[in-house]
Amino acid sequence: MKHFCWTPVTLLALFGAGVAKADEPVYTPTPDNLKAREWFQDAKFGLFIHWGVYSVVGDGEWVMNNMKMPIGEYEKLTSQFNPTKFDAAEWVRIAKSAGMKYITITSKHHDGFAMWDSKVSDYNIAKSTPYKKDVLKLLADECHKQNVKLFFYHSHLDWHHPEYYPRGQTGHNTGRAKSGDFNKYLDFMDAQIEELLTGYGPIAGVWFDGWWDQQIKKKGEDPKQTKVDWRMRRTYDLIHKLQPAALIGNNHHVSPFVGEDFQMFEKDLPGQNTTGFNEANKPSVLPLESCETISKAWGYNKTDKNYKTPKELIHYMVNAAGRNANFLLNVGPMPTGEIQPEFVERLQTIGKWLEKNGESIYGTRGGPIPPQKWGVSTISKDGKKLYLHVLDATLEKIEFASADKMPILKRFPITASVLKGPVVKICSDELTLDPTCIILPKQRDLIDTVIVLELEEKK
Ligand code: JFZ
């Protein structure tokens, strides 16, 4: 029987993070929601899909804003969006062959275009394109069939809706009237969310974005202030009422709000801020997720050919796992409905790597040894296997800081081997017998040499 102590941290972990305002009702996730969080952390790897009318242009998902396209001009693109080669079964197979356990697809991006057959606006794939099919329905059915979970990416920000007023930081050249009732816009957004949570079977969660459009950024002031009231809690409660296990995350780049179930880091590992997005976004006790692109853009971009190597992508995933985070890796499918071969090839290579090494990723948690120069550690949930991911293939051995600083190494006598490979030598302190280093094998995996330490309870 494991001892479990109800510290404030564990309570926070169970019942959500974020600081509630005095008048804000507490959020108590249901047991199913907590189970879903656990599933999410075990799943580790997902496919992000940015797909919409913008894909027709092939210049990324911000093209409407960047090219200063008025609504009328942008709407014309819908007549060209005819993805006759879209095959939901194939997309789900691609995700599965990469070892991915979930898919997060854009239901609506900032351009306001709905990728499903919405009843509250005809500005959607079923009603204003020659394709006419509800692609989210096709994908949801296929995900359920192939046992892959589905999240919707949904943009708060909307460059198309007439009531999105006051304007935020973006979308100033769309030709909309300089007036509007923001609450009407929010009613519309909630109605669309309700459609997504009621018509598509069990949804794993909603990945919000675009909150930052209305953020008031003033030095020294609370980064959570916005120009408008986003009524986020009302939207979150609606989602949890409709599907209590649906996990809510929001790419707002600040610490979690009450009502959220996971925390995300755009183009950064938790705790890093290489992008400038994550200054006010420190890892919380919620499940974590990092997302990244294969080249530069999220949505299909014809000229964006600077593809990351499989090794870079696997390192990203391993580095995320070592920091207790999932990895959501993006593809921007083409307007035809196909995923370009450069993406598919890379996904398959990652899948092969996971077939062999998946034990050290899936179902693990960030290891008790914090990230090191040589790599990171993960640990099985029962605490019996510690995985050292040696990402630097030039090293002959890795040395541990003193076991005093890493109590995990002190508590357990250990045996070590390469994952699915030979035993490796552990050096130990003559006096205390604590392990001090591991001699790495000559034959190395150039991507990640995974060393498994079997941990035994001290008798
Ligand atoms: C956002 C989206 O704008 C982008 O299109 C994509 O969907 C990505 C996953 O999320 O990216 C952002 C969000 C905010 C900023 C920059 C990129 N920002 O505030 O600078």
Boltz pocket constraint, residues with backbone or C-beta under 6 A from the ligand:
constraints:
  - pocket:
      binder: B
      contacts: [[A, 50], [A, 61], [A, 62], [A, 209], [A, 212], [A, 251], [A, 266], [A, 277], [A, 291], [A, 298]]
      max_distance: 6.0
